Amino acid sequence: MAIPLKNLMAEGKGLSLVGSDEQRCCYCNVLLQETITGKRKTPEGEACSDCYYEKLGAGVEQHPLICGRVGRG
Ligand SMILES: [Zn+2]
């Protein structure tokens, strides 16, 4: 059972291209890497942070829930 580190690394390299847990943004199709692109759940699937906030922003514009107090303090 213990797999030599060497093997793990070799496998990781090969598998990362075909790994089944690889996910792409459902909007821009970028490879999702939580630490790099972010990974967000949307009604349409997984999305990167950029698209997520873009969609979120569009939604907020259509349904302005957060407007009101623009002044500070
Ligand atoms: Zn995206």
N, CA, C, O and the ligand as a Tripos MOL2 file, in Angstrom:
@<TRIPOS>MOLECULE
protein
  293   291    74     0     0
PROTEIN
NO_CHARGES

@<TRIPOS>ATOM
      1 N           0.5010   -1.0700    0.0000 N.3       1 MET1
      2 CA          0.0000    0.0000    0.0000 C.3       1 MET1
      3 C           0.6280    1.3430    0.0000 C.2       1 MET1
      4 O           0.0510    2.2670   -0.5730 O.2       1 MET1
      5 N           1.7590    1.5250    0.5940 N.am      2 ALA2
      6 CA          2.3520    2.8540    0.4340 C.3       2 ALA2
      7 C           2.9110    2.9780   -0.9710 C.2       2 ALA2
      8 O           3.6710    2.1260   -1.4300 O.2       2 ALA2
      9 N           2.5370    4.0180   -1.6240 N.am      3 ILE3
     10 CA          3.0310    4.2400   -2.9780 C.3       3 ILE3
     11 C           4.2520    5.1500   -2.9050 C.2       3 ILE3
     12 O           4.2030    6.2110   -2.2830 O.2       3 ILE3
     13 N           5.3190    4.7440   -3.5240 N.am      4 PRO4
     14 CA          6.5190    5.5830   -3.5260 C.3       4 PRO4
     15 C           6.2160    6.9600   -4.0850 C.2       4 PRO4
     16 O           5.4850    7.1090   -5.0650 O.2       4 PRO4
     17 N           6.7830    7.9430   -3.4510 N.am      5 LEU5
     18 CA          6.5320    9.3310   -3.8470 C.3       5 LEU5
     19 C           6.8010    9.5450   -5.3290 C.2       5 LEU5
     20 O           6.0850   10.2680   -6.0230 O.2       5 LEU5
     21 N           7.8620    8.8860   -5.7860 N.am      6 LYS6
     22 CA          8.2150    9.0100   -7.2030 C.3       6 LYS6
     23 C           7.0300    8.6430   -8.0990 C.2       6 LYS6
     24 O           6.6880    9.3570   -9.0420 O.2       6 LYS6
     25 N           6.4230    7.5100   -7.7690 N.am      7 ASN7
     26 CA          5.2960    7.0490   -8.5730 C.3       7 ASN7
     27 C           4.1280    8.0320   -8.5020 C.2       7 ASN7
     28 O           3.4880    8.3470   -9.5060 O.2       7 ASN7
     29 N           3.8790    8.4990   -7.2970 N.am      8 LEU8
     30 CA          2.7660    9.4250   -7.1130 C.3       8 LEU8
     31 C           2.9340   10.6360   -8.0080 C.2       8 LEU8
     32 O           1.9940   11.0730   -8.6720 O.2       8 LEU8
     33 N           4.1300   11.1640   -8.0160 N.am      9 MET9
     34 CA          4.3760   12.3620   -8.8040 C.3       9 MET9
     35 C           4.2220   12.0720  -10.2930 C.2       9 MET9
     36 O           3.6440   12.8620  -11.0380 O.2       9 MET9
     37 N           4.7420   10.9450  -10.7030 N.am     10 ALA10
     38 CA          4.6410   10.5880  -12.1130 C.3      10 ALA10
     39 C           3.1730   10.4240  -12.4950 C.2      10 ALA10
     40 O           2.7310   10.9190  -13.5320 O.2      10 ALA10
     41 N           2.4350    9.7330  -11.6580 N.am     11 GLU11
     42 CA          1.0170    9.5250  -11.9500 C.3      11 GLU11
     43 C           0.2660   10.8460  -11.9710 C.2      11 GLU11
     44 O          -0.5450   11.1140  -12.8570 O.2      11 GLU11
     45 N           0.5600   11.6520  -10.9780 N.am     12 GLY12
     46 CA         -0.1220   12.9400  -10.8840 C.3      12 GLY12
     47 C           0.0350   13.7340  -12.1550 C.2      12 GLY12
     48 O          -0.9180   14.3430  -12.6430 O.2      12 GLY12
     49 N           1.2220   13.7270  -12.6830 N.am     13 LYS13
     50 CA          1.4700   14.4860  -13.9100 C.3      13 LYS13
     51 C           0.6170   13.9730  -15.0580 C.2      13 LYS13
     52 O          -0.0120   14.7430  -15.7840 O.2      13 LYS13
     53 N           0.6100   12.6480  -15.2030 N.am     14 GLY14
     54 CA         -0.1340   12.0720  -16.3060 C.3      14 GLY14
     55 C          -1.6320   12.2230  -16.1190 C.2      14 GLY14
     56 O          -2.3690   12.5340  -17.0550 O.2      14 GLY14
     57 N          -2.0630   11.9950  -14.8860 N.am     15 LEU15
     58 CA         -3.5010   11.9580  -14.6490 C.3      15 LEU15
     59 C          -4.1290   13.3450  -14.6710 C.2      15 LEU15
     60 O          -5.3150   13.4990  -14.9630 O.2      15 LEU15
     61 N          -3.3290   14.3370  -14.3630 N.am     16 SER16
     62 CA         -3.9280   15.6600  -14.2460 C.3      16 SER16
     63 C          -4.5530   16.0930  -15.5650 C.2      16 SER16
     64 O          -5.4210   16.9660  -15.5910 O.2      16 SER16
     65 N          -4.1110   15.4840  -16.6570 N.am     17 LEU17
     66 CA         -4.6610   15.8770  -17.9540 C.3      17 LEU17
     67 C          -5.9720   15.1680  -18.2640 C.2      17 LEU17
     68 O          -6.8060   15.6690  -19.0180 O.2      17 LEU17
     69 N          -6.1340   14.0030  -17.6730 N.am     18 VAL18
     70 CA         -7.3220   13.2340  -17.9910 C.3      18 VAL18
     71 C          -8.1520   12.9190  -16.7490 C.2      18 VAL18
     72 O          -9.1450   12.1950  -16.8180 O.2      18 VAL18
     73 N          -7.7330   13.4700  -15.6240 N.am     19 GLY19
     74 CA         -8.3970   13.1650  -14.3570 C.3      19 GLY19
     75 C          -9.8840   13.4430  -14.4250 C.2      19 GLY19
     76 O         -10.3140   14.4290  -15.0240 O.2      19 GLY19
     77 N         -10.6550   12.5860  -13.8200 N.am     20 SER20
     78 CA        -12.1020   12.7520  -13.9070 C.3      20 SER20
     79 C         -12.5850   13.8660  -12.9860 C.2      20 SER20
     80 O         -13.6980   14.3700  -13.1390 O.2      20 SER20
     81 N         -11.7430   14.2460  -12.0290 N.am     21 ASP21
     82 CA        -12.1940   15.3070  -11.1260 C.3      21 ASP21
     83 C         -11.7990   16.6860  -11.6510 C.2      21 ASP21
     84 O         -11.9730   17.7060  -10.9840 O.2      21 ASP21
     85 N         -11.2700   16.6760  -12.8490 N.am     22 GLU22
     86 CA        -10.9430   17.9540  -13.4650 C.3      22 GLU22
     87 C         -12.2410   18.6570  -13.8420 C.2      22 GLU22
     88 O         -13.1510   18.0610  -14.4190 O.2      22 GLU22
     89 N         -12.2970   19.9240  -13.5040 N.am     23 GLN23
     90 CA        -13.5240   20.6520  -13.8050 C.3      23 GLN23
     91 C         -13.2010   21.9560  -14.4970 C.2      23 GLN23
     92 O         -12.2050   22.6200  -14.2090 O.2      23 GLN23
     93 N         -14.0510   22.2860  -15.3900 N.am     24 ARG24
     94 CA        -13.8580   23.5310  -16.1190 C.3      24 ARG24
     95 C         -15.0180   24.4730  -15.8690 C.2      24 ARG24
     96 O         -16.1380   24.0580  -15.5700 O.2      24 ARG24
     97 N         -14.7170   25.7380  -15.9990 N.am     25 CYS25
     98 CA        -15.7390   26.7500  -15.8170 C.3      25 CYS25
     99 C         -16.8240   26.5560  -16.8760 C.2      25 CYS25
    100 O         -16.5250   26.3730  -18.0560 O.2      25 CYS25
    101 N         -18.0730   26.5980  -16.4470 N.am     26 CYS26
    102 CA        -19.1580   26.3410  -17.3840 C.3      26 CYS26
    103 C         -19.3960   27.5500  -18.2810 C.2      26 CYS26
    104 O         -20.1730   27.4700  -19.2330 O.2      26 CYS26
    105 N         -18.7400   28.6600  -17.9910 N.am     27 TYR27
    106 CA        -18.9290   29.8510  -18.8170 C.3      27 TYR27
    107 C         -17.7540   30.0760  -19.7730 C.2      27 TYR27
    108 O         -17.9390   30.2300  -20.9810 O.2      27 TYR27
    109 N         -16.5340   30.0910  -19.2050 N.am     28 CYS28
    110 CA        -15.3840   30.4180  -20.0550 C.3      28 CYS28
    111 C         -14.5030   29.1940  -20.2910 C.2      28 CYS28
    112 O         -13.5040   29.2690  -21.0070 O.2      28 CYS28
    113 N         -14.8750   28.0830  -19.6920 N.am     29 ASN29
    114 CA        -14.1980   26.8170  -19.9580 C.3      29 ASN29
    115 C         -12.7600   26.7850  -19.4520 C.2      29 ASN29
    116 O         -11.9770   25.9390  -19.8840 O.2      29 ASN29
    117 N         -12.4090   27.6680  -18.5680 N.am     30 VAL30
    118 CA        -11.0650   27.6380  -17.9970 C.3      30 VAL30
    119 C         -10.9890   26.4730  -17.0150 C.2      30 VAL30
    120 O         -11.9760   26.1140  -16.3730 O.2      30 VAL30
    121 N          -9.8030   25.8970  -16.9150 N.am     31 LEU31
    122 CA         -9.6230   24.8040  -15.9700 C.3      31 LEU31
    123 C          -9.7190   25.3590  -14.5540 C.2      31 LEU31
    124 O          -9.0060   26.2960  -14.1970 O.2      31 LEU31
    125 N         -10.5890   24.7860  -13.7650 N.am     32 LEU32
    126 CA        -10.8150   25.3130  -12.4300 C.3      32 LEU32
    127 C          -9.7790   24.7990  -11.4520 C.2      32 LEU32
    128 O          -9.6170   23.5930  -11.2650 O.2      32 LEU32
    129 N          -9.0910   25.7240  -10.8400 N.am     33 GLN33
    130 CA         -8.1650   25.3850   -9.7740 C.3      33 GLN33
    131 C          -8.4610   26.3430   -8.6420 C.2      33 GLN33
    132 O          -8.2540   27.5520   -8.7390 O.2      33 GLN33
    133 N          -8.9530   25.7560   -7.5660 N.am     34 GLU34
    134 CA         -9.4910   26.5780   -6.4940 C.3      34 GLU34
    135 C          -8.5650   27.7160   -6.0840 C.2      34 GLU34
    136 O          -9.0120   28.8350   -5.8290 O.2      34 GLU34
    137 N          -7.2760   27.4180   -6.0230 N.am     35 THR35
    138 CA         -6.3560   28.4350   -5.5270 C.3      35 THR35
    139 C          -6.0370   29.4780   -6.5820 C.2      35 THR35
    140 O          -5.5800   30.5700   -6.2470 O.2      35 THR35
    141 N          -6.2640   29.1710   -7.8290 N.am     36 ILE36
    142 CA         -5.8670   30.0830   -8.9040 C.3      36 ILE36
    143 C          -7.0740   30.7880   -9.5110 C.2      36 ILE36
    144 O          -7.1430   32.0160   -9.5430 O.2      36 ILE36
    145 N          -8.0130   29.9980   -9.9870 N.am     37 THR37
    146 CA         -9.1480   30.6020  -10.6730 C.3      37 THR37
    147 C         -10.3410   30.7670   -9.7410 C.2      37 THR37
    148 O         -11.2880   31.4990  -10.0290 O.2      37 THR37
    149 N         -10.2640   30.0640   -8.6150 N.am     38 GLY38
    150 CA        -11.4330   30.0050   -7.7650 C.3      38 GLY38
    151 C         -12.3810   28.9640   -8.3120 C.2      38 GLY38
    152 O         -12.2410   28.5220   -9.4520 O.2      38 GLY38
    153 N         -13.3240   28.5820   -7.5170 N.am     39 LYS39
    154 CA        -14.2570   27.5490   -7.9590 C.3      39 LYS39
    155 C         -15.5770   27.8040   -7.2500 C.2      39 LYS39
    156 O         -15.6800   27.6770   -6.0300 O.2      39 LYS39
    157 N         -16.5610   28.1590   -8.0190 N.am     40 ARG40
    158 CA        -17.8310   28.5520   -7.4210 C.3      40 ARG40
    159 C         -18.9660   27.7430   -7.9940 C.2      40 ARG40
    160 O         -18.9700   27.4090   -9.1790 O.2      40 ARG40
    161 N         -19.9130   27.4340   -7.1670 N.am     41 LYS41
    162 CA        -21.0970   26.7320   -7.6500 C.3      41 LYS41
    163 C         -22.1020   27.7540   -8.1420 C.2      41 LYS41
    164 O         -22.4160   28.7310   -7.4620 O.2      41 LYS41
    165 N         -22.5920   27.5030   -9.3310 N.am     42 THR42
    166 CA        -23.6490   28.3460   -9.8710 C.3      42 THR42
    167 C         -24.7720   27.4160  -10.2910 C.2      42 THR42
    168 O         -24.5810   26.2030  -10.3850 O.2      42 THR42
    169 N         -25.9500   27.9890  -10.5470 N.am     43 PRO43
    170 CA        -27.0630   27.1420  -10.9920 C.3      43 PRO43
    171 C         -26.7240   26.3700  -12.2560 C.2      43 PRO43
    172 O         -27.3070   25.3200  -12.5270 O.2      43 PRO43
    173 N         -25.7880   26.8880  -13.0230 N.am     44 GLU44
    174 CA        -25.4550   26.2310  -14.2900 C.3      44 GLU44
    175 C         -24.2710   25.2960  -14.1800 C.2      44 GLU44
    176 O         -23.9470   24.5940  -15.1380 O.2      44 GLU44
    177 N         -23.6250   25.2750  -13.0380 N.am     45 GLY45
    178 CA        -22.4790   24.4040  -12.8630 C.3      45 GLY45
    179 C         -21.3560   25.1200  -12.1380 C.2      45 GLY45
    180 O         -21.5540   26.1680  -11.5220 O.2      45 GLY45
    181 N         -20.1660   24.5290  -12.2250 N.am     46 GLU46
    182 CA        -19.0200   25.1470  -11.5670 C.3      46 GLU46
    183 C         -18.5130   26.2870  -12.4200 C.2      46 GLU46
    184 O         -18.5110   26.2010  -13.6480 O.2      46 GLU46
    185 N         -18.0920   27.3330  -11.7850 N.am     47 ALA47
    186 CA        -17.5790   28.4740  -12.5220 C.3      47 ALA47
    187 C         -16.3790   29.0580  -11.8010 C.2      47 ALA47
    188 O         -16.2220   28.8920  -10.5910 O.2      47 ALA47
    189 N         -15.5380   29.7410  -12.5560 N.am     48 CYS48
    190 CA        -14.4040   30.4100  -11.9450 C.3      48 CYS48
    191 C         -14.9140   31.6880  -11.2640 C.2      48 CYS48
    192 O         -16.0350   32.1380  -11.5030 O.2      48 CYS48
    193 N         -14.0680   32.2440  -10.4220 N.am     49 SER49
    194 CA        -14.4880   33.4180   -9.6600 C.3      49 SER49
    195 C         -14.8560   34.5780  -10.5710 C.2      49 SER49
    196 O         -15.8230   35.2970  -10.3190 O.2      49 SER49
    197 N         -14.0800   34.7510  -11.6250 N.am     50 ASP50
    198 CA        -14.3460   35.8520  -12.5450 C.3      50 ASP50
    199 C         -15.7680   35.7970  -13.0740 C.2      50 ASP50
    200 O         -16.5270   36.7620  -12.9860 O.2      50 ASP50
    201 N         -16.1050   34.6390  -13.6250 N.am     51 CYS51
    202 CA        -17.4350   34.4920  -14.2040 C.3      51 CYS51
    203 C         -18.4940   34.5550  -13.1180 C.2      51 CYS51
    204 O         -19.5690   35.1250  -13.3040 O.2      51 CYS51
    205 N         -18.1700   33.9610  -11.9870 N.am     52 TYR52
    206 CA        -19.1320   33.9390  -10.8900 C.3      52 TYR52
    207 C         -19.5200   35.3580  -10.5210 C.2      52 TYR52
    208 O         -20.7010   35.6880  -10.4190 O.2      52 TYR52
    209 N         -18.5120   36.1910  -10.3240 N.am     53 TYR53
    210 CA        -18.8110   37.5590   -9.9140 C.3      53 TYR53
    211 C         -19.4060   38.3590  -11.0540 C.2      53 TYR53
    212 O         -20.2030   39.2730  -10.8450 O.2      53 TYR53
    213 N         -19.0040   37.9980  -12.2710 N.am     54 GLU54
    214 CA        -19.5960   38.6640  -13.4170 C.3      54 GLU54
    215 C         -21.0930   38.3900  -13.4490 C.2      54 GLU54
    216 O         -21.9040   39.2960  -13.6370 O.2      54 GLU54
    217 N         -21.4370   37.1350  -13.2640 N.am     55 LYS55
    218 CA        -22.8460   36.7560  -13.2850 C.3      55 LYS55
    219 C         -23.5560   37.3630  -12.0840 C.2      55 LYS55
    220 O         -24.6800   37.8560  -12.1870 O.2      55 LYS55
    221 N         -22.8910   37.3170  -10.9700 N.am     56 LEU56
    222 CA        -23.4550   37.8770   -9.7550 C.3      56 LEU56
    223 C         -23.7050   39.3600   -9.9430 C.2      56 LEU56
    224 O         -24.7440   39.8910   -9.5490 O.2      56 LEU56
    225 N         -22.7140   40.0290  -10.5640 N.am     57 GLY57
    226 CA        -22.8450   41.4520  -10.8020 C.3      57 GLY57
    227 C         -24.0120   41.7390  -11.7270 C.2      57 GLY57
    228 O         -24.7890   42.6640  -11.4900 O.2      57 GLY57
    229 N         -24.1330   40.9500  -12.7770 N.am     58 ALA58
    230 CA        -25.2220   41.1260  -13.7250 C.3      58 ALA58
    231 C         -26.5530   40.9380  -13.0070 C.2      58 ALA58
    232 O         -27.5100   41.6770  -13.2380 O.2      58 ALA58
    233 N         -26.5940   39.9610  -12.1570 N.am     59 GLY59
    234 CA        -27.8250   39.6980  -11.4090 C.3      59 GLY59
    235 C         -28.1710   40.8540  -10.5040 C.2      59 GLY59
    236 O         -29.3350   41.2340  -10.3810 O.2      59 GLY59
    237 N         -27.1660   41.4070   -9.8770 N.am     60 VAL60
    238 CA        -27.4050   42.5250   -8.9760 C.3      60 VAL60
    239 C         -27.8860   43.7390   -9.7390 C.2      60 VAL60
    240 O         -28.7160   44.5070   -9.2520 O.2      60 VAL60
    241 N         -27.3520   43.9080  -10.9510 N.am     61 GLU61
    242 CA        -27.7880   45.0360  -11.7490 C.3      61 GLU61
    243 C         -29.2470   44.8900  -12.1440 C.2      61 GLU61
    244 O         -30.0070   45.8590  -12.1560 O.2      61 GLU61
    245 N         -29.6190   43.6690  -12.4650 N.am     62 GLN62
    246 CA        -31.0120   43.4340  -12.8540 C.3      62 GLN62
    247 C         -31.9530   43.5400  -11.6620 C.2      62 GLN62
    248 O         -33.0830   44.0140  -11.7790 O.2      62 GLN62
    249 N         -31.4740   43.1000  -10.5450 N.am     63 HIS63
    250 CA        -32.2850   43.1340   -9.3280 C.3      63 HIS63
    251 C         -31.5130   43.8340   -8.2320 C.2      63 HIS63
    252 O         -30.9150   43.1860   -7.3720 O.2      63 HIS63
    253 N         -31.5250   45.1170   -8.2590 N.am     64 PRO64
    254 CA        -30.6890   45.8590   -7.3040 C.3      64 PRO64
    255 C         -31.2060   45.7520   -5.8810 C.2      64 PRO64
    256 O         -32.0940   46.4920   -5.4570 O.2      64 PRO64
    257 N         -30.6280   44.8180   -5.1680 N.am     65 LEU65
    258 CA        -31.0570   44.5950   -3.7950 C.3      65 LEU65
    259 C         -30.1830   45.3670   -2.8150 C.2      65 LEU65
    260 O         -30.5940   45.6920   -1.7010 O.2      65 LEU65
    261 N         -28.9800   45.6460   -3.2620 N.am     66 ILE66
    262 CA        -28.0070   46.1670   -2.3130 C.3      66 ILE66
    263 C         -27.8650   47.6830   -2.4030 C.2      66 ILE66
    264 O         -27.0650   48.2790   -1.6820 O.2      66 ILE66
    265 N         -28.6380   48.3010   -3.2840 N.am     67 CYS67
    266 CA        -28.4660   49.7400   -3.3780 C.3      67 CYS67
    267 C         -29.1810   50.4050   -2.2070 C.2      67 CYS67
    268 O         -29.7130   49.7250   -1.3290 O.2      67 CYS67
    269 N         -29.1900   51.6930   -2.1990 N.am     68 GLY68
    270 CA        -29.7890   52.3580   -1.0610 C.3      68 GLY68
    271 C         -28.7850   53.3380   -0.5070 C.2      68 GLY68
    272 O         -28.6640   54.4630   -0.9920 O.2      68 GLY68
    273 N         -28.0620   52.9060    0.5150 N.am     69 ARG69
    274 CA        -27.1330   53.8420    1.1380 C.3      69 ARG69
    275 C         -25.8020   53.8540    0.4170 C.2      69 ARG69
    276 O         -25.0340   52.8950    0.4970 O.2      69 ARG69
    277 N         -25.5400   54.9050   -0.2650 N.am     70 VAL70
    278 CA        -24.2690   55.0060   -0.9590 C.3      70 VAL70
    279 C         -23.2960   55.8200   -0.1080 C.2      70 VAL70
    280 O         -22.0800   55.6690   -0.2210 O.2      70 VAL70
    281 N         -23.8380   56.6680    0.7290 N.am     71 GLY71
    282 CA        -22.9840   57.5160    1.5650 C.3      71 GLY71
    283 C         -22.1780   56.6930    2.5710 C.2      71 GLY71
    284 O         -22.4880   55.5300    2.8280 O.2      71 GLY71
    285 N         -21.1880   57.2880    3.1090 N.am     72 ARG72
    286 CA        -20.3460   56.5830    4.0820 C.3      72 ARG72
    287 C         -20.7130   56.9740    5.4960 C.2      72 ARG72
    288 O         -21.0280   58.1300    5.7800 O.2      72 ARG72
    289 N         -20.6680   56.0310    6.3430 N.am     73 GLY73
    290 CA        -20.8310   56.2710    7.7750 C.3      73 GLY73
    291 C         -22.2400   56.7090    8.0510 C.2      73 GLY73
    292 O         -22.5930   56.9650    9.2020 O.2      73 GLY73
    293 ZN        -15.0600   31.3650  -16.0780 Zn       74 ZN74
@<TRIPOS>BOND
     1     1     2 1
     2     2     3 1
     3     3     4 2
     4     3     5 am
     5     5     6 1
     6     6     7 1
     7     7     8 2
     8     7     9 am
     9     9    10 1
    10    10    11 1
    11    11    12 2
    12    11    13 am
    13    13    14 1
    14    14    15 1
    15    15    16 2
    16    15    17 am
    17    17    18 1
    18    18    19 1
    19    19    20 2
    20    19    21 am
    21    21    22 1
    22    22    23 1
    23    23    24 2
    24    23    25 am
    25    25    26 1
    26    26    27 1
    27    27    28 2
    28    27    29 am
    29    29    30 1
    30    30    31 1
    31    31    32 2
    32    31    33 am
    33    33    34 1
    34    34    35 1
    35    35    36 2
    36    35    37 am
    37    37    38 1
    38    38    39 1
    39    39    40 2
    40    39    41 am
    41    41    42 1
    42    42    43 1
    43    43    44 2
    44    43    45 am
    45    45    46 1
    46    46    47 1
    47    47    48 2
    48    47    49 am
    49    49    50 1
    50    50    51 1
    51    51    52 2
    52    51    53 am
    53    53    54 1
    54    54    55 1
    55    55    56 2
    56    55    57 am
    57    57    58 1
    58    58    59 1
    59    59    60 2
    60    59    61 am
    61    61    62 1
    62    62    63 1
    63    63    64 2
    64    63    65 am
    65    65    66 1
    66    66    67 1
    67    67    68 2
    68    67    69 am
    69    69    70 1
    70    70    71 1
    71    71    72 2
    72    71    73 am
    73    73    74 1
    74    74    75 1
    75    75    76 2
    76    75    77 am
    77    77    78 1
    78    78    79 1
    79    79    80 2
    80    79    81 am
    81    81    82 1
    82    82    83 1
    83    83    84 2
    84    83    85 am
    85    85    86 1
    86    86    87 1
    87    87    88 2
    88    87    89 am
    89    89    90 1
    90    90    91 1
    91    91    92 2
    92    91    93 am
    93    93    94 1
    94    94    95 1
    95    95    96 2
    96    95    97 am
    97    97    98 1
    98    98    99 1
    99    99   100 2
   100    99   101 am
   101   101   102 1
   102   102   103 1
   103   103   104 2
   104   103   105 am
   105   105   106 1
   106   106   107 1
   107   107   108 2
   108   107   109 am
   109   109   110 1
   110   110   111 1
   111   111   112 2
   112   111   113 am
   113   113   114 1
   114   114   115 1
   115   115   116 2
   116   115   117 am
   117   117   118 1
   118   118   119 1
   119   119   120 2
   120   119   121 am
   121   121   122 1
   122   122   123 1
   123   123   124 2
   124   123   125 am
   125   125   126 1
   126   126   127 1
   127   127   128 2
   128   127   129 am
   129   129   130 1
   130   130   131 1
   131   131   132 2
   132   131   133 am
   133   133   134 1
   134   134   135 1
   135   135   136 2
   136   135   137 am
   137   137   138 1
   138   138   139 1
   139   139   140 2
   140   139   141 am
   141   141   142 1
   142   142   143 1
   143   143   144 2
   144   143   145 am
   145   145   146 1
   146   146   147 1
   147   147   148 2
   148   147   149 am
   149   149   150 1
   150   150   151 1
   151   151   152 2
   152   151   153 am
   153   153   154 1
   154   154   155 1
   155   155   156 2
   156   155   157 am
   157   157   158 1
   158   158   159 1
   159   159   160 2
   160   159   161 am
   161   161   162 1
   162   162   163 1
   163   163   164 2
   164   163   165 am
   165   165   166 1
   166   166   167 1
   167   167   168 2
   168   167   169 am
   169   169   170 1
   170   170   171 1
   171   171   172 2
   172   171   173 am
   173   173   174 1
   174   174   175 1
   175   175   176 2
   176   175   177 am
   177   177   178 1
   178   178   179 1
   179   179   180 2
   180   179   181 am
   181   181   182 1
   182   182   183 1
   183   183   184 2
   184   183   185 am
   185   185   186 1
   186   186   187 1
   187   187   188 2
   188   187   189 am
   189   189   190 1
   190   190   191 1
   191   191   192 2
   192   191   193 am
   193   193   194 1
   194   194   195 1
   195   195   196 2
   196   195   197 am
   197   197   198 1
   198   198   199 1
   199   199   200 2
   200   199   201 am
   201   201   202 1
   202   202   203 1
   203   203   204 2
   204   203   205 am
   205   205   206 1
   206   206   207 1
   207   207   208 2
   208   207   209 am
   209   209   210 1
   210   210   211 1
   211   211   212 2
   212   211   213 am
   213   213   214 1
   214   214   215 1
   215   215   216 2
   216   215   217 am
   217   217   218 1
   218   218   219 1
   219   219   220 2
   220   219   221 am
   221   221   222 1
   222   222   223 1
   223   223   224 2
   224   223   225 am
   225   225   226 1
   226   226   227 1
   227   227   228 2
   228   227   229 am
   229   229   230 1
   230   230   231 1
   231   231   232 2
   232   231   233 am
   233   233   234 1
   234   234   235 1
   235   235   236 2
   236   235   237 am
   237   237   238 1
   238   238   239 1
   239   239   240 2
   240   239   241 am
   241   241   242 1
   242   242   243 1
   243   243   244 2
   244   243   245 am
   245   245   246 1
   246   246   247 1
   247   247   248 2
   248   247   249 am
   249   249   250 1
   250   250   251 1
   251   251   252 2
   252   251   253 am
   253   253   254 1
   254   254   255 1
   255   255   256 2
   256   255   257 am
   257   257   258 1
   258   258   259 1
   259   259   260 2
   260   259   261 am
   261   261   262 1
   262   262   263 1
   263   263   264 2
   264   263   265 am
   265   265   266 1
   266   266   267 1
   267   267   268 2
   268   267   269 am
   269   269   270 1
   270   270   271 1
   271   271   272 2
   272   271   273 am
   273   273   274 1
   274   274   275 1
   275   275   276 2
   276   275   277 am
   277   277   278 1
   278   278   279 1
   279   279   280 2
   280   279   281 am
   281   281   282 1
   282   282   283 1
   283   283   284 2
   284   283   285 am
   285   285   286 1
   286   286   287 1
   287   287   288 2
   288   287   289 am
   289   289   290 1
   290   290   291 1
   291   291   292 2
@<TRIPOS>SUBSTRUCTURE
     1 MET1         2 RESIDUE 1 A MET
     2 ALA2         6 RESIDUE 1 A ALA
     3 ILE3        10 RESIDUE 1 A ILE
     4 PRO4        14 RESIDUE 1 A PRO
     5 LEU5        18 RESIDUE 1 A LEU
     6 LYS6        22 RESIDUE 1 A LYS
     7 ASN7        26 RESIDUE 1 A ASN
     8 LEU8        30 RESIDUE 1 A LEU
     9 MET9        34 RESIDUE 1 A MET
    10 ALA10       38 RESIDUE 1 A ALA
    11 GLU11       42 RESIDUE 1 A GLU
    12 GLY12       46 RESIDUE 1 A GLY
    13 LYS13       50 RESIDUE 1 A LYS
    14 GLY14       54 RESIDUE 1 A GLY
    15 LEU15       58 RESIDUE 1 A LEU
    16 SER16       62 RESIDUE 1 A SER
    17 LEU17       66 RESIDUE 1 A LEU
    18 VAL18       70 RESIDUE 1 A VAL
    19 GLY19       74 RESIDUE 1 A GLY
    20 SER20       78 RESIDUE 1 A SER
    21 ASP21       82 RESIDUE 1 A ASP
    22 GLU22       86 RESIDUE 1 A GLU
    23 GLN23       90 RESIDUE 1 A GLN
    24 ARG24       94 RESIDUE 1 A ARG
    25 CYS25       98 RESIDUE 1 A CYS
    26 CYS26      102 RESIDUE 1 A CYS
    27 TYR27      106 RESIDUE 1 A TYR
    28 CYS28      110 RESIDUE 1 A CYS
    29 ASN29      114 RESIDUE 1 A ASN
    30 VAL30      118 RESIDUE 1 A VAL
    31 LEU31      122 RESIDUE 1 A LEU
    32 LEU32      126 RESIDUE 1 A LEU
    33 GLN33      130 RESIDUE 1 A GLN
    34 GLU34      134 RESIDUE 1 A GLU
    35 THR35      138 RESIDUE 1 A THR
    36 ILE36      142 RESIDUE 1 A ILE
    37 THR37      146 RESIDUE 1 A THR
    38 GLY38      150 RESIDUE 1 A GLY
    39 LYS39      154 RESIDUE 1 A LYS
    40 ARG40      158 RESIDUE 1 A ARG
    41 LYS41      162 RESIDUE 1 A LYS
    42 THR42      166 RESIDUE 1 A THR
    43 PRO43      170 RESIDUE 1 A PRO
    44 GLU44      174 RESIDUE 1 A GLU
    45 GLY45      178 RESIDUE 1 A GLY
    46 GLU46      182 RESIDUE 1 A GLU
    47 ALA47      186 RESIDUE 1 A ALA
    48 CYS48      190 RESIDUE 1 A CYS
    49 SER49      194 RESIDUE 1 A SER
    50 ASP50      198 RESIDUE 1 A ASP
    51 CYS51      202 RESIDUE 1 A CYS
    52 TYR52      206 RESIDUE 1 A TYR
    53 TYR53      210 RESIDUE 1 A TYR
    54 GLU54      214 RESIDUE 1 A GLU
    55 LYS55      218 RESIDUE 1 A LYS
    56 LEU56      222 RESIDUE 1 A LEU
    57 GLY57      226 RESIDUE 1 A GLY
    58 ALA58      230 RESIDUE 1 A ALA
    59 GLY59      234 RESIDUE 1 A GLY
    60 VAL60      238 RESIDUE 1 A VAL
    61 GLU61      242 RESIDUE 1 A GLU
    62 GLN62      246 RESIDUE 1 A GLN
    63 HIS63      250 RESIDUE 1 A HIS
    64 PRO64      254 RESIDUE 1 A PRO
    65 LEU65      258 RESIDUE 1 A LEU
    66 ILE66      262 RESIDUE 1 A ILE
    67 CYS67      266 RESIDUE 1 A CYS
    68 GLY68      270 RESIDUE 1 A GLY
    69 ARG69      274 RESIDUE 1 A ARG
    70 VAL70      278 RESIDUE 1 A VAL
    71 GLY71      282 RESIDUE 1 A GLY
    72 ARG72      286 RESIDUE 1 A ARG
    73 GLY73      290 RESIDUE 1 A GLY
    74 ZN74       293 GROUP 0 **** ****
